[in-house]
Each structure stands twice: as C-alpha cells, then as structure tokens.
C-alpha cells in the first residue's frame, strides 16, 4: 500500500518548525492511547480509538476535543474595537460585549491570511483565535497593523499560556451542566448560564476557582461549548469533562473526526478552501466583509483589503465554492481535478479543496472551486480520482445540518 | 504498533501480507489498517484478472486517507473476499483473518519479508 495522506497536513507542509510543540494535554493523550500526528507544528491527537466512532459520537452524543494548538491573541486598549475594524474585514466595534464573530484577516489584495473567531471579552478587550498554522503570521500582522494605525491598543500573544478544549454534540449542554466545579464568575453576567448562553456568545465562569471563558462556538455543525482556560488548569478541566460526560456518551475525539465533521458541516479549512489566493467572496463568505462599517465620525473604515474586496464584491466571480456529492463510492480528495463530465476529453472546470467519504451520509462528499457556468445545484460533473473519472453532482452546502 | 505480526506470514514493505496456502491469501497488515483508520471502502480486482507482483490491484479508503493495494505476487485472481467489500470494517477488526482481501493462483512471488524483517521496518 502507499498511503495518500489528506488533511490535516503534516507540519512540514506549513513551513512550521520540525520540533513539535506539545499541548498541555499531551500526557492525557498518551495515557488515553491516542495516535498522535504532527499538525501545524504541534503534536496532536489524530484519533483515540476510531475515526468513525468519534465522528458518530459527536453527531449523536458528544465528543471532547483538545484545541490547545489554536492561537489566542488578546487585543486590549481604549481603541481596541476601532483598531480591529481597521485590521479585520468584520465590524468588531459593533460586536456586543460577550459576543463572538467569525471573521477574517486579509491582505491588501483581499487574499485571506487567516479565518478567525473574535470574542469580545469586555468593553476594551477582545480575544482573537487564529488557526495554529497561521498563528505566527496573524500575530505579526496584527502587531504591524496596530503600529500603522497609531491607535491606543496592545496586541498580546496568549497562546502558550492558554489551553482550549471543546465539547461538541447534542449532549454537550448536558455534559457541561454535569461538570462539577463549574461556577459563575462573580464579575460575569448574573442572568446567563451555559443553558441560556446563545450561539456565538461567551461567558466568563470559574472552574475550581480558575477563570475560564465558556463559549458557545465550534467547528462540527453541532451544538457545543469551547473552554479557554490557563494551560496549567487544562488537564484538570479535561479530566473532569471526561468524567462528567461518561454518562452522556462523551468520548475524546481527534483531528481526524474534527476534519470529517467540519467537512460535512460545509465549514472551510484554511489551507484547503481558504488561502492567500482566495478572497472571502470566492469562498462564498462575502457576508463577513463589512464594506458598510463606519468609524466614530461616520466615515467608511479603510480596513486592510477594503478597496480590493469592494471591487470583488461587485464583479462576476471567476470561481465558486460548491458542494459535490459523489455518485460512486470512491471519494474525491484535496487537489483532485474536477471535469465537466466523465467523458475522457471533458475539460477541467475546477479543483477539489476537501473530500472524504461522509460517515453521516454514507456517500462521498467534497468541496471544490469550479467555474460559475457549472456551479448550479444539480449540475453533474466528474472528478479525476487517481486516473478514473467518478461522477459527482453539485449540491447545496452544508451537506449536513443538525436537526433542531 | 507492530504488535502480533503472525510469524507464519510473509510481508511486503508496502504493508501487504501473504500466506503459504494454495492459492495464496493476501491481506493488509495491522500496521497499515491502524495507520489508515476506519476503512470504509475496499476496491479489489475481479476473479480471473492477471496480477503482477508490485502492481496496483486495488484501493483501500478510510475517512481520512486512501491507499493503493499492491499485489505481493504474480498470478491469477482466484477469489475475492466479498465480505470485506460489503463490510470494510472487517479489515480493521481482523486484518489477518476475516479481513483477508483476495486469493491468487501464484506463478511467482515478488520480494517478501519475514515477520521480523517487516517488524523492523515498522517499529
């Protein structure tokens, strides 16, 4: 056999250092017998037992993920909101306190440097969460942009000091409610609990006395919570969540399940659907670009990438991100060519960005950039799967939507 | 990882195993099955196909990745394991038993390794 690896890519693919960093939960993963993999310069769990079992647990009960490799960057200062409006494509000054927003940092030409989740943790404090593979470049960009604006803002890297674990799945709330030691923060809002916490909102709490930021966010297409906690306190939180979740079907889940879950949910992965040659609009995420945002004087905010993205917003796209349902059994994978049909002479009309056999749906799924002419739902195309054309059909994203 | 390599089998560097029955039985090793993760699709040649040692004769796909299957021997396919085509998880569950892949009327073998030699390549 000769294995063809798919995402997550090894650390060498991202230019990350070969000496891999360890999560604060490394010893927990080893003790659980996880298969570890190099990912973006970190050694992280690929799976604990079975990719499919972990995937299915998240869809039907709950999974516990270690995301401590993600980059946490704190932005503070009187002008923090105004600064983020200049540095990112979204409207962050307009984000309510304890709200969260999916946004992006782009180049002047509109190419995506990273996709981010930003939490407004206070009136003048924000937490920016970057992909592990882009953490260093995002930090450098945010610092450069802070210096360029001259605004009153500090950009601090909190990644090494911060652990991040996620509970995802329909039983996530039950797991969190069963967690002993989780208590309200005396300075937090008195009327919000995990049960009433809204999607894309966060809540400062205490776990065994330590500050923990609980967020209702995730990357699986399920309900779920993410816990930002200091690195030293992460193992105790992890163990307590595993114990509390035992009665609710919670299992530890690795990066392999994370990737198949996010693909079914139609969520982009940086390095696959997003990169510096891609604009948010290309990826169907033009809604995150807020060309209408204004400063305190009511003037349009000249954020980095604004001119290029304003032009892009009003021009016909060269390519469109679509979902592809495999009609055969062989799955399209990252980088495979999309053709207009299964005929041998059919021209190339696109490229697959992510693909896998969908555990939930039972057939192959893929995301691909294709030319607009073939992007309509129902269009039948073909993917060159290692020399053979496999028929696919353009379908709406996401492939999977959780029942409510 | 390289636990329990049956000493009675011979192996390829590409993670296939072959036994000494007639026709020979071919499968993939526990090392390969573990590296792939949960196998969800197995494509095998047809009975009667001629196979060459070292040539690609099928595919084994998991959620996470896909691998080509190389024939460890030359000959003619005598039988394929329809049970693993119908339920590919058999390969993970029992790679040296119920998860066998095909049987080949062998005319010659490719380069094969002992369990100790294969184990040394996959510590």
Interface residues (C-beta under 8 A of the other chain):
Chain A: X1 X2 X3 X4 X5 X6 X35 X46 X47 X50 X51 X52 X53 X55 X256 X259 X260 X329 X330 X331 X333 X356 X357 X359 X386
Chain B: X14 X15 X16 X28 X32 X34 X35 X36 X37 X38 X40 X41 X43 X59 X60 X61 X62 X63 X64 X65 X66 X67 X68 X69 X70 X92
